[in-house]
Every structure is written in C-alpha cells, then in structure tokens.
Amino acid sequence: MIMTLNDNRYVPDYLRSKYELLGTVTFTALVSIVVLLLRIPFSHNAWFRLGNSVFFVFTLLFAAFCLLLIIFSRAVMYRTRKDFRMKWWAYVLWCAIEVILCCVLYTIFTMTIAKPENSTALKIFLSSISYGILSLGVPYAISAMYFIITHQEKTIRLMNLRNIPDGTPADSAASSSAGLQKITLFDNSGSLKLSVDSRDLYYIESDDNYIKVWYTDASGELKMYMLRCRLKTVEESFLGSDLVRCHRKFIVNMAKVKVIRKERDGYVLDLDSDKIEPIPVTRTYAENVLGK
C-alpha cells in the first residue's frame, strides 16, 4: 500500500531521536522512583524495603536492572530508527513489552528472595502489572504527548510564499498570490533563515534532526544550507507544490528533474545538475512521484 503524505499511522521520527529518548528514560526513572517510594510502605514483600539492610540492596538491584533494561531497549529503538518506520501500534507494543519484562523481573526477584508460600508466580506477576503501568506506561504516554506538543510549537515554520517585496513583514507576505514561488524558512522565533526561488532549489535532504537545503546562488554555484527541522514538516508545509517526497531522506523539486529512470531496485531521478548524484525513489513514494 502506498503511504499518503498525511499518514498518521507512523510514529514521528523525532520520538525516536536521541534527545527525546533520553528525556523519556529520565522522566520515567524519576516517576518510577516516586512510585517506588510510595509503594514500599504498603509492600508485603520482605525484600522490597528501604534502610540499612540486605533487602535494600535487592531493591536497588531490581531498580538498576529495570533501568538498564529500558536503556537497552531505547538504545535499540534509536539504532533502528533509520532501518524502518515504526507504526503507532508497534510503538505501543514496544512500550508494553518493556512493562511486561519489568514485571517478569519483579516476579523473579520476589519468588527467589521472598519465596512466598501463599502466592504463585502468576499471581505476583498479575499484581505487579498495575504498578508497572503506573510507573512506566503513564510516563511513557506523558513524555510522548509532551514531545509532540513541544515539536509542534517549536518547529521551524516553513511557508510557501509568493511575490515577497523587500521590506514586507513575514506575517503579511503570505497574502500575496501572484508571481514566482518562494521557498522561505523561518526559525521558531520568526527570524527568516532562508528564502530561495523555487527555480533555484534542487532538493532537501534529511540529516537526523536537521535538513540540508541544496540550491544554486546568484552565480549559479551549488550551495547547501543546514538548519534544524524535520523533513516531515517540509513535506506537509509544501503540499501541492513542486516539492515531492521521493525517499525517506529526500524531498525533490520536480521542476528540476530531467530524467526518471526505472532500474532494478526502483526508480531514480536525474536532476539538471552534473554535481548532484541521482536521487533514488523508494516504493513507498513512487506513486507520488509518478503522479507528479
């Protein structure tokens, strides 16, 4: 199935970036400590204790193992971010597995250390699920919502402007409707970072949390401008223009495409510059490119 431009089935790439994952782990660890401190006075397990005793050591070991497990899991999530796009159900399942593994670890500790006579491993595991959801699941959800809202508020504003006369404020320039198409990029404070005629723009390349804008200057020399932004933001901001997503890493200006070649691994785009390597078209975006 070809993915549409506004497909919301996939987790935003920034939720799998290093900063967001570190923030999620840190926030989750803090919440877990609070839940742990609140639960210990009401715990019926002999090993789950604070104070100067061997049981406190077991409690610390359990917390350390859980933290290492989550760090390892999030490191894997980060390392695989470029290998595949994660759907929301897979992200939720990933988080649920982390919760389950921590609950399994808690069950193993309890059965090994406390050796309860009136409780089975299954009963202990089921009773730990609610605490697992409270200490892990809830902070996961809060972190995801926080980063989504923050990203929407702080992301670079990209606007498709036309006929921007010198001295025209950015807020009023969008009302112009005739003339050449401008690709204009602002930072989150409203400062203009780059404005380039669409005739001079070749393609935009993703580089983790940044984008590289490739264009030609007044002398015709190929230039690159780098700024913090998501390729998805560019894709959504310029929907309907000549800028088309053709790859997970590339958005290309179709007005600059000279040749579309079908090769064994898929389509390839040749732009009208010898300095630019052919840009691949993945199957996911082939319909968009061919339709354009």
FENVENPE-V95725 format. One line per field, one symbol per residue. ss: DSSP state (A for helix, B for strand, O for the rest). phi: phi as a letter, one per 40 degrees, with the letter a starting at -180 (. if undefined). psi: psi as a letter, one per 40 degrees, with the letter a starting at -180 (. if undefined). A space follows every 50 residues. Layout:
BEGIN
ss=???
phi=???
psi=???
END
This chain:
BEGIN
ss=OOOOOOOOOBOOAAAAOAAAAAAAAAAAAAAAAAAAAAAAOOOOOOOOOO OOOAAAAAAAAAAAAAAAAAAAAAAAAAAOOOOOOOBAAAAAAAAAAAAA AAAAAAAAAAAAAAOOOOOOAAAAAAAAAAAAAAAAAAAAAAAAAAAAAA AAAAOOOBBBBBOOOOOOOAAAAOOOOOOOBBBBBBOOOOOBBBBBBOOO BBBBBBBOOBBBBBBBOOOOOBBBBBBBOOAAAAAAAOOOOOBBBOOOOB BBBAAABBBBBBBOOBBBBBBOOOOOOOBBBOAAAAAAAAAO
phi=.ccccbcccbcddccbcccccccccccccccccccccccdcbccccccab hcaccccccccccccccccccccccccccccccacccccccccdcccccc ccccccccdcccccfccbbccccccccccccccccbcccccccccccccc cccbcccbbcbbfccdgcccccccccbbhccbbbbbcccgccbabbcdcb cbabbcbgcbbbcbabcccgccbbbbacabccccdccbcgcccbcbadbb bbccccccbbbcbcchcbbbccaccbcdbcbcddbccccccc
psi=hhhidfheeihiddeeiddddddddddddddddddddddddehehdegii agiddddddddddddddddddddddddddededihhiddddddddddddd ddddddddddddddghdeiidddddddedddddddddddddddddddddd dddeihhhihiighihehiddedeeieiaihhhhhiaeeehhdhhhhdee hcihhhgbeiihhhiiadeehhihhhihiidddddddfheaehhheidei hihdeehdhhhhideaihhhifheehihhihiddedddddd.
END
